[in-house]
Amino acid sequence: MTQMTNPTRIALVTGASRGLGLVISRVLAGLGYGLVIGGRDRKALADAEALLSHDAPAVVTVAGDITDAAVRADMIEAARRMGGLNVLINNASELGSIGPLLTFDVPRFGRLFPVNVGAPLVLIQLATPLLADRGGLIVNITSDAATGAYPGWGPYGATKAALELLTRTLDAELHDKGVSAVLVDPGDMQTRMHQEAYPDQDISDRPLPDVTMPFWTWLFRQDFKDIHGQRFTAQQEDARWLQRV
Ligand SMILES: NC(=O)c1ccc[n+]([C@@H]2O[C@H](COP(=O)([O-])OP(=O)(O)OC[C@H]3O[C@@H](n4cnc5c(N)ncnc54)[C@H](OP(=O)(O)O)[C@@H]3O)[C@@H](O)[C@H]2O)c1
């Protein structure tokens, strides 16, 4: 753990050891947020901590699977000890196996709903008292697979569609508490998850997740009450954010 001062603003980011989660954390660090970051690979998480500590006033790592209740509790406790919570990013996600729905048997859902839907929901439940104290923001990372019918992507897409409905409902339920929730579809990016989806393809033509940095910089500067309930596309020309950069 790196902690020099008690930061004024604090964010919790799941799946922050690489890919999109690390990019979001870099933006938050640059804006002066203290960070609680998660992921299963301890070495990758320690490397992320070292990188983020250049800018972030404090970084705490919590290693472990997001479906583990103790891991989620440790993350929330770390934020509480740092002083509270302004932003919760539910980014950690798994792809499961890609394949046509006609050959799909129900047990193959396996970890998909617990990781992609259950864990974010319980983390939100735990985080809400801290977020309510600070007029906080919940960001749930979604995908175009939640809304488009892509052959083979049905199971993963179903979990993201469920996450989208939960997010909209939570935003309506939490509005009176002063907590806002938004969805962000980051678009195709050159990451480990994307390579797993296309194991035999060269994916070097896809942009690195850094392409989303202007969007995150814009998002975290907003009055969170003004953007509640919205769904953003981080790469496309989305007038709701590009006009205001
Ligand atoms: N890449 C794309 O093209 C794309 C497109 C649309 C949406 N997305 C969404 O963007 C988000 C980030 O994906 P990415 O492409 O950046 O993937 P990634 O590079 O594979 O990163 C995933 C991150 O989540 C962590 N993670 C995965 N499963 C976890 C678990 N069960 N418990 C705790 N941490 C876990 C990983 O660390 P460990 O493996 O060490 O745990 C890693 O830090 C996901 O929600 C994904 O659905 C991605």
The ligand as a MOL file (V3000), in Angstrom:
LIG
                    3D

  0  0  0     0  0            999 V3000
M  V30 BEGIN CTAB
M  V30 COUNTS 48 52 0 0 0
M  V30 BEGIN ATOM
M  V30 1 N -11.7640 -5.2790 -24.7190 0
M  V30 2 C -12.8820 -5.0120 -25.3920 0
M  V30 3 O -12.9140 -4.9880 -26.6400 0
M  V30 4 C -14.1420 -4.7070 -24.6180 0
M  V30 5 C -15.2760 -4.3180 -25.3610 0
M  V30 6 C -16.4540 -4.0070 -24.6660 0
M  V30 7 C -16.4640 -4.0910 -23.2890 0
M  V30 8 N -15.3410 -4.4880 -22.5920 0 CHG=1
M  V30 9 C -15.4380 -4.5290 -21.1340 0
M  V30 10 O -14.3580 -3.7790 -20.5940 0
M  V30 11 C -14.0470 -4.2700 -19.2710 0
M  V30 12 C -12.5560 -4.4820 -19.1380 0
M  V30 13 O -12.1510 -5.4910 -20.0480 0
M  V30 14 P -10.6900 -5.5530 -20.6730 0
M  V30 15 O -10.8720 -5.7220 -22.1270 0
M  V30 16 O -9.8580 -4.4360 -20.1390 0 CHG=-1
M  V30 17 O -10.2040 -6.9750 -20.0930 0
M  V30 18 P -8.8110 -7.4790 -19.5180 0
M  V30 19 O -7.6540 -6.7800 -20.1340 0
M  V30 20 O -8.8700 -8.9560 -19.6030 0
M  V30 21 O -8.8520 -6.9980 -17.9760 0
M  V30 22 C -9.7710 -7.5440 -17.0820 0
M  V30 23 C -9.4120 -7.0850 -15.6790 0
M  V30 24 O -10.3620 -7.6490 -14.7600 0
M  V30 25 C -9.6900 -8.4940 -13.8250 0
M  V30 26 N -10.5870 -9.6120 -13.5380 0
M  V30 27 C -11.1310 -10.4730 -14.4210 0
M  V30 28 N -11.8830 -11.3740 -13.7860 0
M  V30 29 C -11.8210 -11.0690 -12.4690 0
M  V30 30 C -12.3860 -11.6440 -11.3050 0
M  V30 31 N -13.1670 -12.7290 -11.3680 0
M  V30 32 N -12.1170 -11.0880 -10.1060 0
M  V30 33 C -11.3100 -9.9920 -10.0270 0
M  V30 34 N -10.7650 -9.4070 -11.0910 0
M  V30 35 C -11.0030 -9.9440 -12.2980 0
M  V30 36 C -8.3750 -8.8770 -14.5220 0
M  V30 37 O -7.3340 -9.2220 -13.6220 0
M  V30 38 P -7.0670 -10.7710 -13.1670 0
M  V30 39 O -7.2520 -11.6280 -14.3850 0
M  V30 40 O -5.6690 -10.7590 -12.6350 0
M  V30 41 O -8.0920 -11.0220 -12.1070 0
M  V30 42 C -8.0390 -7.5700 -15.2270 0
M  V30 43 O -7.4950 -6.6440 -14.3310 0
M  V30 44 C -14.8920 -5.5230 -19.0870 0
M  V30 45 O -16.0400 -5.2160 -18.3180 0
M  V30 46 C -15.2970 -5.9070 -20.5070 0
M  V30 47 O -16.4870 -6.6550 -20.5260 0
M  V30 48 C -14.1920 -4.7940 -23.2340 0
M  V30 END ATOM
M  V30 BEGIN BOND
M  V30 1 1 1 2
M  V30 2 2 2 3
M  V30 3 1 2 4
M  V30 4 1 4 5
M  V30 5 2 4 48
M  V30 6 2 5 6
M  V30 7 1 6 7
M  V30 8 2 7 8
M  V30 9 1 8 9
M  V30 10 1 8 48
M  V30 11 1 9 10
M  V30 12 1 9 46
M  V30 13 1 10 11
M  V30 14 1 11 12
M  V30 15 1 11 44
M  V30 16 1 12 13
M  V30 17 1 13 14
M  V30 18 2 14 15
M  V30 19 1 14 16
M  V30 20 1 14 17
M  V30 21 1 17 18
M  V30 22 2 18 19
M  V30 23 1 18 20
M  V30 24 1 18 21
M  V30 25 1 21 22
M  V30 26 1 22 23
M  V30 27 1 23 24
M  V30 28 1 23 42
M  V30 29 1 24 25
M  V30 30 1 25 26
M  V30 31 1 25 36
M  V30 32 1 26 27
M  V30 33 1 26 35
M  V30 34 2 27 28
M  V30 35 1 28 29
M  V30 36 1 29 30
M  V30 37 2 29 35
M  V30 38 1 30 31
M  V30 39 2 30 32
M  V30 40 1 32 33
M  V30 41 2 33 34
M  V30 42 1 34 35
M  V30 43 1 36 37
M  V30 44 1 36 42
M  V30 45 1 37 38
M  V30 46 2 38 39
M  V30 47 1 38 40
M  V30 48 1 38 41
M  V30 49 1 42 43
M  V30 50 1 44 45
M  V30 51 1 44 46
M  V30 52 1 46 47
M  V30 END BOND
M  V30 END CTAB
M  END
